[in-house]
């Protein structure tokens, strides 16, 4: 997830169209955090960045998906890509179906899937025994971790993710 995955995809897309990005959806800050709270959905932000990165026309699509509203009380701070994924989730009635619709709509050099279609929260147990929940607050609690989990534990993966992992020639973490 995050900036690293979309940068990696940009570097690889010119060499193959046989790419599948499996994207973490536990971000709870910024626009993604606001949409998670309002709609009870997984975080769309990193998905949007990866969709833009694999677009055959990244200059146009990337600019559109990554456009961040700078005004409007409710829209300010949201990206169009996050709002598009949220809209598709509402229309399709399911986050996984929303990403399936995105795959059909966009001319991608590969595929982008959420690691899970469930809303999950990152949970980090620290050496001092404290527990930090949520990516957005993790940076304010420095120190080594002893365990990292998700809540709920063992969220279900999309069939497309499982198939991509089973068929992969190379998995990059």
C-alpha positions in Angstrom: 0.0 0.0 0.0 0.9 3.6 0.1 3.2 5.6 -2.2 5.7 2.8 -2.6 3.4 0.4 -4.4 2.1 2.9 -6.9 5.8 4.0 -7.6 6.8 0.3 -8.1 3.8 -0.2 -10.5 4.8 2.8 -12.5 8.3 1.4 -12.9 7.1 -2.1 -13.9 4.2 -1.3 -16.2 6.4 -0.5 -19.1 7.9 -3.9 -19.0 4.8 -6.1 -18.6 1.0 -5.9 -18.5 0.9 -9.0 -16.3 0.8 -7.1 -13.1 -1.6 -7.5 -10.2 -1.4 -5.1 -7.3 -2.9 -6.3 -4.0 -3.4 -3.1 -1.9 -3.7 -2.6 1.8 -7.0 -1.0 2.8 -6.4 -0.2 6.5 -5.5 3.5 6.1 -7.6 5.6 8.4 -6.3 9.1 7.9 -7.2 11.9 5.6 -9.8 11.5 2.9 -9.8 7.7 3.2 -10.4 8.0 7.0 -13.3 10.3 6.5 -14.9 8.0 3.9 -14.3 4.9 6.1 -16.0 6.6 9.0 -18.9 7.9 6.9 -19.6 4.7 4.8 -18.1 1.9 6.9 -15.9 0.8 4.0 -12.3 -0.1 3.4 -9.8 2.7 2.7 -10.0 3.7 -1.0 -6.9 6.0 -1.2 -4.1 3.7 -2.0 -6.3 1.8 -4.5 -7.0 5.0 -6.4 -3.2 5.8 -6.6 -2.5 2.3 -7.9 -5.3 2.4 -10.4 -3.8 5.7 -11.8 -0.3 4.1 -11.9 -1.5 1.2 -14.1 -3.6 3.3 -16.4 -2.6 3.3 -20.0 -3.3 7.0 -20.0 -1.9 8.0 -16.6 -1.4 11.6 -17.6 -5.1 12.1 -18.0 -6.6 9.4 -15.7 -4.0 9.9 -13.0 -4.6 13.7 -13.0 -8.4 13.0 -12.7 -8.3 10.3 -10.0 -5.7 12.1 -7.9 -7.4 15.5 -8.1 -7.9 16.8 -4.6 -10.8 19.2 -3.9 -9.6 22.4 -2.3 -13.0 23.9 -1.6 -16.5 22.9 -0.7 -17.2 22.0 3.0 -17.9 18.3 2.4 -15.6 17.8 -0.6 -12.5 19.6 0.6 -9.6 17.2 1.1 -11.2 14.3 -0.9 -9.7 13.0 -4.1 -11.9 12.3 -7.1 -10.6 8.7 -7.1 -11.7 8.1 -3.5 -15.1 9.5 -4.3 -15.4 7.4 -7.4 -14.6 4.2 -5.5 -17.0 5.2 -2.8 -19.8 6.0 -5.3 -19.2 2.6 -7.0 -19.4 0.9 -3.6 -22.7 2.5 -3.0 -24.1 1.7 -6.5 -22.8 -1.9 -6.6 -23.7 -2.5 -2.9 -20.2 -4.1 -2.2 -16.6 -2.9 -2.1 -15.4 -5.9 -4.1 -17.9 -5.3 -6.8 -16.9 -1.6 -6.9 -13.3 -2.6 -7.7 -14.5 -5.2 -10.3 -16.5 -2.3 -11.9 -13.3 -0.1 -11.8 -11.3 -2.8 -13.6 -13.9 -2.9 -16.4 -14.1 0.9 -16.7 -10.4 1.7 -16.8 -7.9 0.8 -19.5 -5.3 -0.7 -17.1 -2.0 -2.4 -17.8 -2.7 -5.1 -15.2 -5.1 -5.3 -12.2 -5.6 -3.6 -8.9 -7.4 -5.3 -6.0 -8.0 -4.6 -2.3 -6.4 -7.1 0.0 -9.9 -7.5 1.5 -13.3 -6.0 0.8 -13.8 -5.6 4.6 -13.1 -2.5 6.6 -10.0 -3.4 8.7 -8.0 -1.6 11.3 -4.3 -2.0 11.8 -3.5 -3.0 15.4 0.1 -2.8 16.7 1.3 -4.2 20.0 4.4 -2.4 21.2 7.3 -3.7 23.3 6.1 -1.6 26.3 2.8 -3.5 26.2 0.8 -0.7 24.7 -1.6 -1.3 21.8 -2.0 1.2 19.0 -5.0 1.0 16.7 -5.1 2.8 13.4 -2.4 3.8 10.9 -3.0 7.5 11.4 -2.0 7.4 15.1 0.9 4.9 14.8 3.5 7.6 14.0 2.7 9.3 17.3 3.6 6.2 19.3 7.3 5.5 18.5 9.1 2.4 19.5 9.5 -1.2 18.4 6.5 -3.4 17.8 6.2 -7.0 18.9 3.1 -7.9 16.9 1.1 -6.4 14.0 -2.5 -7.7 13.3 -5.7 -6.6 11.8 -9.0 -6.1 13.4 -11.1 -8.1 12.6 -8.6 -10.8 12.4 -8.3 -12.9 9.2 -10.4 -10.8 6.9 -11.6 -12.6 3.8 -9.6 -12.0 0.6 -11.3 -11.5 -2.8 -11.2 -14.5 -5.1 -9.2 -12.4 -7.6 -6.5 -11.9 -5.0 -6.2 -15.6 -4.2 -6.1 -16.5 -7.8 -3.4 -13.9 -8.6 -1.3 -15.2 -5.7 -1.7 -18.8 -6.8 -0.8 -18.0 -10.4 2.1 -15.5 -9.6 5.5 -16.1 -11.1 6.9 -13.5 -8.6 5.5 -11.9 -5.5 7.0 -8.6 -4.3 6.3 -7.5 -0.8 
